[in-house]
Amino acid sequence: MASLPLDIMRARGEFARDPRFSSLLGGGHGKVPAEPAPDPLAEAYARGFADGSAAARDEALHAERERDTARAAIELAFTRFDEASAAELAERLQQTVHALCEEAVLPLALDMDGLATRVQAAVAMLRRTQDERRVLLNPDDLVLVENRLPQNLTVEPDISVERGGLRIETADGGIEDGPSQWRRILAEAFQAC
């Protein structure tokens, strides 16, 4: 009945239904509105997002596997670092320090002022007038330091004394000083470590 007055009006040409609004009057019940056409830009964006997420996930998993592998290698290295490895490392460190000290000691042995001072100090330790003493230096060193030594000190050349070293002999014993003694003292100190 509701549509009857409209039909009368339409017949007279006064009033007609507009198809754009006919669904509002109940004539369009039961019809499902058509789905809009897919948007190609939205689909491309969604595909790109999904592909990017998958690539990022794969990259993160790969990086995590690499970290796990590196971590396992470090743990294995620490596991293998046993007492023998520690002793080997200690030996290598001692050799390194010994080599460095050797480089530091050698210039001191060839210091002529230092050698003259050591000769005087050693003689002073044995300063008893009744003792006969012999001061021995390497012949090459004696040439370099004889002008720096006291005039009353008799020094003899001895090829068995190493460069930079000295030996004082008395009836009761003697004193020897030089790079080989320094090396021996360093080696003993390193053995105690």
C-alpha positions in Angstrom: 0.0 0.0 0.0 2.8 2.3 0.7 3.8 2.2 -3.0 0.2 2.9 -4.3 0.3 6.7 -3.9 3.6 6.7 -5.7 2.1 4.8 -8.6 -0.7 7.2 -8.9 1.6 10.2 -8.9 3.9 8.5 -11.4 1.0 7.9 -13.7 0.1 11.6 -13.7 3.8 12.4 -14.2 4.1 14.3 -11.0 6.3 12.0 -9.0 8.7 9.2 -9.8 11.1 7.0 -8.0 14.7 7.8 -8.4 16.7 4.5 -8.7 19.5 6.0 -6.7 17.3 6.1 -3.6 14.9 3.1 -4.2 16.8 0.9 -1.7 15.9 3.4 1.0 12.2 2.6 0.6 12.7 -1.1 1.1 12.7 -2.2 -2.4 16.4 -3.3 -2.2 16.0 -5.7 0.7 17.9 -9.0 0.4 20.5 -7.6 -2.1 24.1 -7.6 -0.9 26.0 -4.6 -2.0 28.7 -5.3 -4.5 32.3 -5.4 -3.2 34.4 -2.5 -4.4 37.0 -3.4 -7.0 40.4 -4.2 -5.5 42.9 -1.4 -5.3 46.1 -2.3 -7.1 48.2 0.1 -5.1 46.9 -1.3 -1.8 47.6 -4.9 -3.0 51.1 -4.0 -4.1 51.8 -2.3 -0.8 50.5 -5.4 1.1 52.7 -7.7 -1.0 55.8 -5.5 -0.5 55.2 -5.3 3.2 54.8 -9.1 3.5 57.9 -9.7 1.4 59.9 -7.1 3.4 58.8 -8.6 6.7 59.8 -12.1 5.5 63.2 -10.9 4.3 63.8 -9.0 7.6 62.8 -12.1 9.6 65.2 -14.3 7.5 68.0 -11.8 7.9 67.5 -11.6 11.7 67.5 -15.4 12.0 70.7 -15.6 9.9 72.4 -13.0 12.1 71.3 -14.9 15.2 72.7 -18.1 13.9 76.0 -16.3 13.2 76.1 -14.9 16.7 75.4 -18.4 18.1 78.2 -19.9 16.0 80.6 -17.2 17.2 79.5 -17.6 20.8 80.0 -21.4 20.6 83.5 -20.9 19.1 84.5 -18.6 22.0 83.0 -21.0 24.6 85.0 -23.8 22.9 88.2 -21.8 23.0 87.7 -21.1 26.7 87.0 -24.8 27.3 90.2 -25.8 25.6 92.2 -23.1 27.5 93.4 -25.6 30.1 96.5 -25.6 32.3 98.8 -26.5 29.5 97.6 -23.6 27.5 98.0 -21.3 30.5 101.6 -22.6 31.0 102.3 -22.0 27.3 100.9 -18.5 27.5 103.0 -17.8 30.6 106.1 -19.0 28.9 105.5 -16.9 25.8 104.9 -13.8 28.0 108.1 -14.5 29.9 110.0 -14.8 26.6 108.5 -11.6 25.4 109.4 -9.7 28.6 112.9 -11.2 28.6 113.4 -10.1 25.0 112.2 -6.6 25.9 114.5 -6.5 28.9 117.4 -7.7 26.8 116.9 -4.7 24.4 116.7 -2.4 27.4 119.8 -3.9 29.1 122.2 -4.0 26.2 122.4 -0.2 25.8 123.2 0.1 29.5 126.1 -2.4 29.2 127.7 -0.2 26.5 127.3 3.0 28.6 130.9 3.9 29.3 130.2 6.4 32.1 128.0 3.8 33.8 130.7 1.2 33.4 133.3 3.4 35.0 130.9 4.1 37.9 130.3 0.4 38.4 134.0 -0.3 38.4 134.6 2.3 41.1 131.6 1.0 43.2 132.9 -2.6 43.0 136.4 -1.6 43.9 135.0 0.4 46.9 133.3 -2.7 48.2 136.7 -4.5 48.3 138.7 -1.6 49.6 141.0 -3.3 52.0 144.6 -2.1 51.6 146.2 -5.4 52.4 144.3 -7.2 49.7 145.8 -7.7 46.3 143.1 -7.2 43.7 142.9 -7.4 40.0 140.3 -5.3 38.1 139.6 -6.9 34.7 137.7 -5.4 31.8 137.1 -6.4 28.2 140.0 -4.9 26.1 137.6 -2.9 23.9 135.9 -1.4 27.0 139.3 -0.6 28.7 140.3 1.6 25.8 137.1 3.6 26.1 137.1 4.1 29.9 140.7 4.1 31.1 140.8 7.9 31.1 137.7 8.0 33.3 139.0 5.7 36.0 141.1 6.8 39.1 144.9 7.0 38.4 145.7 4.7 41.4 143.5 1.9 40.1 145.2 -0.8 38.1 143.0 -2.3 35.4 143.9 -5.2 33.2 142.4 -6.2 29.9 140.8 -9.7 29.8 139.2 -11.1 26.7 137.1 -13.5 28.8 135.1 -10.5 30.2 132.2 -9.7 28.0 131.6 -6.2 26.6 130.0 -4.0 29.3 131.1 -6.3 32.1 133.8 -6.2 34.8 135.5 -8.7 37.1 137.4 -8.0 40.3 139.4 -10.8 41.7 141.0 -11.0 45.2 142.5 -13.7 47.3 139.2 -14.3 49.0 137.0 -14.4 45.8 135.7 -11.7 43.6 132.9 -9.7 42.0 131.6 -10.0 38.5 129.0 -7.6 37.0 127.7 -7.3 33.5 125.0 -8.0 31.0 125.2 -11.8 31.4 124.6 -11.5 35.1 121.7 -9.1 34.5 120.2 -11.6 32.1 120.6 -14.4 34.6 119.0 -12.4 37.3 116.1 -11.5 35.0 115.7 -15.2 33.9 115.6 -16.3 37.6 113.1 -13.6 38.3 110.9 -14.8 35.4 111.2 -18.4 36.6 109.8 -17.4 40.0 106.7 -15.9 38.3 
